[in-house]
Amino acid sequence: MAVFGVPEPDPRAAVAALAAAAGIEQRMAAWNEARIRSGEPPVRVGMGIHYGDVFAGAVGDAERLEFTTLGDTVNVAQRCERLTLETGVSIVATRAVLEAAATNFSKWQQIPTRMLRGRQGEVDLFGPAFGVSLEALGPRLV
């Protein structure tokens, strides 16, 4: 799990999340090419991306203190990640993250809207549009 905009809010957090996902996907593609050439099977990765407020901080006691994030945003992102298996796309992003990053929606294809476990209301979901290069999926970090 990666979190952007913590500990201080960052107006470019959504852009950073999309750029990180595209970077991971590009590196995985290169690694998988090498694996296939050497006779090894490719490795698949799935990423779910959502945008919103989270509770972030230390949880636990003096014996075991851990940094964590909690909340609906975290839960939705995790459920989007699980949907990559069902949908066959490597990245499932919500409308919230694409709007926060001011992304060009023509680079994304809508996945049928659905209910997510533990959440009321449907969530608009998107995956990379067929034939679109990963670098084109979101604004670049400067």
PEHUJO-V867261 format. One record per residue. N is the residue number from 1. BURIAL is I if it has 24 or more other C-alpha atoms within 12 Angstrom, else O. Layout:
[[N | BURIAL] [N | BURIAL]]
//
This chain:
[[1 | O] [2 | O] [3 | I] [4 | I] [5 | O] [6 | O] [7 | O] [8 | O] [9 | O] [10 | O] [11 | O] [12 | I] [13 | I] [14 | I] [15 | I] [16 | I] [17 | I] [18 | I] [19 | I] [20 | I] [21 | I] [22 | I] [23 | I] [24 | I] [25 | I] [26 | O] [27 | O] [28 | O] [29 | O] [30 | O] [31 | O] [32 | O] [33 | O] [34 | O] [35 | O] [36 | O] [37 | O] [38 | O] [39 | O] [40 | O] [41 | O] [42 | O] [43 | O] [44 | O] [45 | I] [46 | I] [47 | I] [48 | I] [49 | I] [50 | I] [51 | I] [52 | I] [53 | I] [54 | I] [55 | O] [56 | O] [57 | O] [58 | O] [59 | O] [60 | O] [61 | O] [62 | O] [63 | O] [64 | O] [65 | O] [66 | O] [67 | O] [68 | O] [69 | I] [70 | O] [71 | O] [72 | O] [73 | I] [74 | I] [75 | I] [76 | I] [77 | I] [78 | I] [79 | I] [80 | I] [81 | I] [82 | I] [83 | I] [84 | I] [85 | O] [86 | O] [87 | O] [88 | O] [89 | I] [90 | I] [91 | I] [92 | I] [93 | I] [94 | I] [95 | I] [96 | I] [97 | I] [98 | I] [99 | I] [100 | I] [101 | I] [102 | O] [103 | I] [104 | O] [105 | I] [106 | O] [107 | O] [108 | I] [109 | I] [110 | I] [111 | I] [112 | O] [113 | O] [114 | O] [115 | O] [116 | I] [117 | O] [118 | O] [119 | O] [120 | O] [121 | O] [122 | O] [123 | I] [124 | I] [125 | I] [126 | I] [127 | I] [128 | I] [129 | O] [130 | O] [131 | O] [132 | O] [133 | O] [134 | I] [135 | O] [136 | I] [137 | I] [138 | I] [139 | I] [140 | O] [141 | O] [142 | O]]
//
